Amino acid sequence: MTPKSANVGVVIVSHSPLVAQGAADMVRQMVGDCVPLAWSGGNAEGGLGTHAAGILAAIEEAWSDAGVAVFVDLGGAETNSEMAIEMLGEPRSGRVIICDAPLVEGAVMAAAEASGGAALARVVATAEELSP
């Protein structure tokens, strides 16, 4: 089996913890453990929302030297993901990309591509092909 750190990681960010965890469960069922995967859902108090610290923790959990693709549900999730990436600092922040793709379908397609050892740019491009 390919070492976990060799493949691009995937992070799912949703305002709802249930949506984020459910999407991550779907990804895990599709690709098994060969892709680093984490999710962040809800605000710091456990309600609906997102927060940069939780997203940063998810990026750290799914970290791969090959990079990390982040999938978000709404604008606030994107803004907080951008803040989390900045908090990560250089040079690692340059290896994290927020994908312009549907949350669930994009994450599943990206993980499938990543499971084959594709580079970050290819993983992101595959997911973004799903955008209108």
C-alpha positions as CSV (number, residue, x, y, z in Angstrom):
1,M,0.0,0.0,0.0
2,T,1.2,3.5,-0.8
3,P,2.3,5.4,2.4
4,K,-0.3,7.8,3.6
5,S,1.9,10.8,3.3
6,A,2.8,10.1,-0.4
7,N,-0.7,11.1,-1.6
8,V,-2.4,14.5,-1.7
9,G,-4.5,15.1,1.4
10,V,-8.2,16.1,1.4
11,V,-9.9,18.4,3.9
12,I,-13.7,19.0,3.9
13,V,-15.0,22.2,5.5
14,S,-18.7,22.7,6.2
15,H,-20.8,24.9,8.4
16,S,-22.5,21.7,9.6
17,P,-20.4,19.1,11.5
18,L,-22.8,16.4,10.2
19,V,-22.3,17.4,6.6
20,A,-18.5,17.5,6.9
21,Q,-18.3,14.2,8.7
22,G,-20.8,12.6,6.3
23,A,-18.8,13.8,3.2
24,A,-15.6,12.5,4.8
25,D,-17.2,9.1,5.5
26,M,-18.2,8.9,1.8
27,V,-14.6,9.7,0.7
28,R,-13.2,7.1,3.1
29,Q,-15.5,4.5,1.8
30,M,-14.5,5.2,-1.8
31,V,-10.7,5.3,-1.3
32,G,-9.9,3.6,2.0
33,D,-7.0,4.8,4.0
34,C,-4.6,5.6,1.2
35,V,-5.5,9.3,1.2
36,P,-4.9,11.6,4.2
37,L,-8.4,12.9,5.1
38,A,-9.8,15.2,7.7
39,W,-12.9,17.4,8.2
40,S,-13.9,20.5,10.1
41,G,-17.5,21.4,10.7
42,G,-19.3,23.9,12.9
43,N,-18.0,26.8,14.9
44,A,-15.9,26.7,18.0
45,E,-19.0,26.4,20.2
46,G,-20.3,23.4,18.3
47,G,-23.1,25.3,16.4
48,L,-23.4,26.0,12.7
49,G,-20.5,27.9,11.2
50,T,-16.7,27.4,10.7
51,H,-13.6,28.6,12.5
52,A,-10.0,29.0,11.3
53,A,-8.5,27.1,14.2
54,G,-10.6,24.0,13.5
55,I,-9.8,24.2,9.8
56,L,-6.1,24.6,10.6
57,A,-6.2,21.4,12.8
58,A,-7.9,19.5,9.9
59,I,-5.2,20.7,7.5
60,E,-2.5,19.5,9.9
61,E,-4.3,16.1,10.3
62,A,-4.5,15.6,6.5
63,W,-1.1,17.0,5.8
64,S,0.9,15.5,3.1
65,D,4.1,16.8,1.5
66,A,2.3,16.3,-1.8
67,G,-0.1,19.0,-0.7
68,V,-3.7,19.3,0.5
69,A,-6.9,20.0,-1.4
70,V,-9.6,21.8,0.7
71,F,-13.3,21.7,-0.1
72,V,-15.7,24.2,1.3
73,D,-19.5,24.6,1.3
74,L,-20.2,28.3,1.6
75,G,-18.3,31.7,1.5
76,G,-17.6,31.8,5.2
77,A,-15.9,28.4,5.0
78,E,-13.7,29.7,2.2
79,T,-12.8,32.9,4.1
80,N,-11.9,30.9,7.3
81,S,-10.0,28.3,5.2
82,E,-7.9,31.2,3.7
83,M,-7.1,32.4,7.2
84,A,-6.2,28.8,8.3
85,I,-3.8,28.5,5.3
86,E,-2.2,31.8,6.2
87,M,-1.8,30.5,9.8
88,L,-0.1,27.4,8.5
89,G,2.8,29.6,7.2
90,E,5.3,29.3,4.4
91,P,6.4,27.1,2.8
92,R,3.5,24.7,3.7
93,S,0.8,27.3,2.9
94,G,1.9,27.1,-0.7
95,R,1.0,23.5,-0.8
96,V,-2.7,24.0,0.2
97,I,-5.4,24.8,-2.4
98,I,-9.0,25.6,-1.9
99,C,-10.9,23.9,-4.7
100,D,-13.7,25.6,-6.6
101,A,-15.8,22.4,-6.8
102,P,-18.9,20.9,-5.2
103,L,-18.2,19.8,-1.7
104,V,-19.2,16.1,-1.8
105,E,-18.6,15.3,-5.4
106,G,-15.4,17.3,-5.6
107,A,-14.0,15.7,-2.5
108,V,-14.8,12.2,-3.8
109,M,-13.3,12.8,-7.2
110,A,-10.2,14.5,-5.8
111,A,-9.6,11.6,-3.4
112,A,-10.0,9.1,-6.1
113,E,-7.4,11.0,-8.2
114,A,-5.1,11.4,-5.2
115,S,-5.4,7.7,-4.4
116,G,-3.6,7.0,-7.7
117,G,-0.7,9.2,-6.7
118,A,-1.7,12.3,-8.8
119,A,0.0,15.6,-8.1
120,L,-1.9,18.4,-6.3
121,A,-2.5,20.3,-9.5
122,R,-4.1,17.3,-11.2
123,V,-6.2,16.5,-8.1
124,V,-7.5,20.0,-8.0
125,A,-8.2,20.1,-11.8
126,T,-10.1,16.9,-11.6
127,A,-12.4,18.2,-8.9
128,E,-12.8,21.6,-10.5
129,E,-14.0,19.9,-13.7
130,L,-17.3,19.4,-11.8
131,S,-17.9,23.2,-11.4
132,P,-20.4,24.8,-13.8
